Amino acid sequence: MSRPIKVWSLLYYLAEVEGLTWRGVDYTTNKMIKAMKGKPIKGYLNLKVGGQNKTFNQQNVTELVAVMRQEVARKLKSSVADKFCIVPIPNSSAVSSSDDEFRTYADAKAIAAGLGESACAVSSLRWKTALKPAHEGGSRDPSFLFDNLVVMEKPKGPVVLYDDVQTTGSHMVACYRKLEEIGFPPILGIVVGRAIKEQRDPAIGWHDEDVETEEVAFDWDAFFKTEI
C-alpha cells in the first residue's frame, strides 16, 4: 500500500504573481530557480554563503548552482543514516530512446559526489514520450505520468527522489509509484524549489511536507483554497 512521502524543499518561489507585490526575497528565489533550470537569471542576487556576502550573476551562475547542490547534500547527510541512491525525476525531454544526460541527473550526480561513499546517483527513470510542459497544458495527472514512465535501471539501495522544483507533486507521486512497483518505494523526496501561489516565510530555508502517493489526482486549485 502506498504511503505519504516526506518531501523537503529548500526554497519557496512564487508560481503566480497576480495581486501580489514582490519582495526582494521573491526575486532572489525566482533567480535561484532559474539558475537550477539553466535559464538566464537576468541581473544579480546577493546571498550569504559561508558567513560571507556573495553576489551572483550570469557570469558566476555555476557557482550559485553548486551552492544549492551542496546545501541539498548537507540536508541529505543529516536526514538519511544509511547508504542510499539518489534517483532524479526526469526532465520533460528525458526519453527512454535517448541516452543523453538530463539536467536533474547531472544535479543528482553532483549531489551524490558531495556525499562520498554514502550515496550514488542512478538514472532509473525516463519517459516513453517527451512531456509537454505543464505551463503549456501538459498533464499533472500522476496516473498519466506513471503510464508514461519506463524503468531504465534498478536502484542499488534505498531511494531518495530528487527534483529541481515541485509544483503539485504529480511527478513526485508518479515516480514514487513506479519505483514502488519494482520494489523500491522511495524513503524521501527532496527538491530545491517549492512553487507556491502566496508568499510564505521563510522563503529560503528547509521546509517539509507529506505528499500523498495514493491514486488520486492532486487538485492544485482546491489545495490553495484551503487555509494554511
C-alpha positions in Angstrom: 0.0 0.0 0.0 1.3 3.4 -0.9 2.1 5.8 1.9 2.8 9.5 2.0 6.3 10.6 1.2 8.0 13.3 3.1 9.4 15.9 0.7 12.0 18.5 1.7 12.3 21.8 -0.1 15.0 24.5 0.2 13.1 27.4 -1.3 9.6 28.8 -1.7 9.2 30.6 -5.0 6.1 32.3 -6.5 4.4 30.5 -9.3 1.8 33.2 -9.8 2.0 36.9 -9.2 -1.5 38.3 -9.7 -2.4 40.6 -6.8 1.0 40.3 -5.1 3.7 42.9 -4.6 7.0 41.1 -4.9 9.6 41.4 -2.1 13.3 41.3 -2.6 13.4 37.7 -1.4 10.8 36.7 -4.0 13.1 38.0 -6.8 16.0 36.2 -5.2 14.3 32.8 -5.0 13.0 33.2 -8.6 16.5 33.8 -9.8 17.8 30.8 -7.9 15.3 28.5 -9.5 16.1 29.9 -13.0 19.7 29.1 -12.3 18.8 25.5 -11.3 16.8 25.2 -14.5 19.6 26.5 -16.7 17.8 29.7 -17.6 19.2 33.2 -17.6 18.8 34.8 -14.2 18.7 38.4 -15.5 20.5 40.7 -13.1 22.1 39.7 -9.9 21.3 38.4 -6.4 23.0 38.5 -3.0 23.3 35.6 -0.7 25.3 34.9 2.5 27.5 31.9 1.8 29.8 30.5 4.4 29.3 33.6 6.6 30.2 36.0 3.8 28.0 38.1 1.4 28.3 36.9 -2.1 26.9 38.4 -5.3 25.8 36.1 -8.1 25.1 37.0 -11.7 25.1 35.2 -15.0 28.9 35.2 -15.1 29.2 33.1 -12.0 25.9 31.3 -12.1 27.6 27.9 -12.0 28.9 28.8 -8.5 25.3 29.5 -7.4 24.1 26.1 -8.7 27.0 24.5 -6.8 26.0 26.2 -3.6 22.4 24.9 -3.9 23.6 21.4 -4.7 25.9 21.4 -1.7 23.1 22.5 0.5 20.9 19.6 -0.7 23.9 17.3 0.0 24.2 18.6 3.5 20.5 18.2 4.2 20.6 14.6 3.0 23.7 13.8 5.1 21.8 14.9 8.2 18.5 13.2 7.2 19.5 9.8 5.9 21.5 7.5 8.1 22.2 4.6 5.7 23.7 4.4 2.2 21.2 5.4 -0.4 20.6 6.1 -4.1 19.5 9.5 -5.5 17.1 8.9 -8.3 16.3 12.1 -10.3 12.8 12.8 -11.6 13.5 13.0 -15.3 13.1 16.3 -17.1 10.3 16.5 -19.7 12.6 15.8 -22.6 14.4 12.8 -21.0 13.0 9.9 -23.1 13.9 6.2 -23.0 15.1 6.3 -26.6 17.9 8.6 -25.8 20.9 8.2 -23.5 21.7 11.9 -23.3 22.3 13.1 -19.8 19.4 15.2 -18.5 19.7 18.2 -16.1 18.3 16.7 -12.9 20.5 13.6 -13.4 23.5 16.0 -13.6 22.3 17.5 -10.3 21.9 14.1 -8.7 25.4 13.1 -9.6 26.9 16.3 -8.3 24.9 15.9 -5.0 26.0 12.3 -4.6 29.6 13.2 -5.3 29.4 15.6 -2.4 28.3 12.8 -0.1 31.2 10.4 -0.9 30.5 6.7 -0.5 27.3 7.2 1.4 25.3 8.0 -1.8 25.1 7.2 -5.5 23.0 8.6 -8.3 21.1 6.3 -10.6 19.1 7.4 -13.7 16.4 4.8 -13.0 13.5 6.5 -14.8 12.8 8.1 -18.2 9.7 8.9 -20.1 8.3 6.8 -23.0 7.5 10.0 -24.9 8.6 13.6 -24.1 6.2 15.5 -21.9 4.5 18.7 -22.8 5.5 21.3 -20.2 2.7 21.8 -17.6 2.6 25.6 -18.2 1.8 24.8 -21.8 -1.1 22.5 -20.9 0.8 19.3 -20.1 -0.8 16.8 -17.8 -0.4 16.9 -14.0 -2.3 13.7 -13.5 0.0 11.2 -11.6 -1.7 8.2 -13.3 -1.0 9.6 -16.8 2.6 10.3 -15.8 3.0 6.9 -14.3 1.9 5.2 -17.5 4.5 7.2 -19.4 7.4 6.2 -17.2 10.0 3.5 -18.1 12.4 1.9 -15.6 15.8 2.0 -17.2 17.9 0.7 -14.3 17.0 -0.5 -10.8 18.4 1.5 -7.9 21.2 0.0 -5.8 19.7 0.6 -2.4 17.2 2.8 -0.6 15.9 5.6 -2.8 15.7 9.4 -2.4 13.8 11.1 -5.2 15.3 14.4 -6.3 13.9 17.2 -8.5 14.8 20.8 -9.0 11.3 22.0 -8.4 7.9 20.8 -7.2 4.5 22.3 -8.1 1.6 19.9 -7.5 3.7 16.9 -6.7 2.3 14.9 -9.5 5.8 14.0 -10.9 7.0 13.0 -7.5 3.9 10.8 -7.0 4.2 9.1 -10.4 7.9 8.3 -9.9 7.2 7.1 -6.4 4.6 4.7 -7.7 6.8 3.4 -10.5 9.7 2.7 -8.1 7.3 1.1 -5.6 6.1 -1.2 -8.3 9.6 -2.6 -8.8 10.1 -3.0 -5.0 12.0 0.3 -4.3 9.5 2.7 -2.6 11.4 5.9 -2.0 12.2 6.8 1.6 12.3 10.5 1.0 11.9 13.2 -1.6 14.0 16.4 -1.9 13.6 19.4 -4.2 15.3 22.8 -4.5 12.2 24.9 -5.1 8.6 24.5 -4.0 6.2 26.5 -6.1 3.6 28.5 -4.2 0.8 30.9 -5.0 1.2 33.0 -1.9 4.1 34.5 0.0 5.3 32.3 2.8 8.2 32.8 5.2 10.9 31.9 5.5 11.3 31.8 1.7 14.8 30.4 2.0 15.2 27.6 4.5 14.3 23.9 4.7 10.6 23.0 4.8 8.9 19.6 4.7 5.5 18.3 3.7 3.9 14.9 3.3 2.8 14.2 -0.2 0.1 11.6 -0.6 1.0 8.9 -3.1 -2.4 7.2 -3.4 -4.2 7.0 -6.7 -5.9 10.4 -6.5 -5.0 13.3 -8.8 -3.8 16.3 -6.9 -6.2 19.3 -7.2 -3.8 22.3 -7.2 -6.6 24.9 -7.1 -8.6 23.2 -4.4 -5.4 22.9 -2.3 -4.8 26.7 -2.3 -8.4 27.4 -1.4 -7.8 25.8 2.0 -6.5 27.6 5.0 -2.8 27.0 5.8 
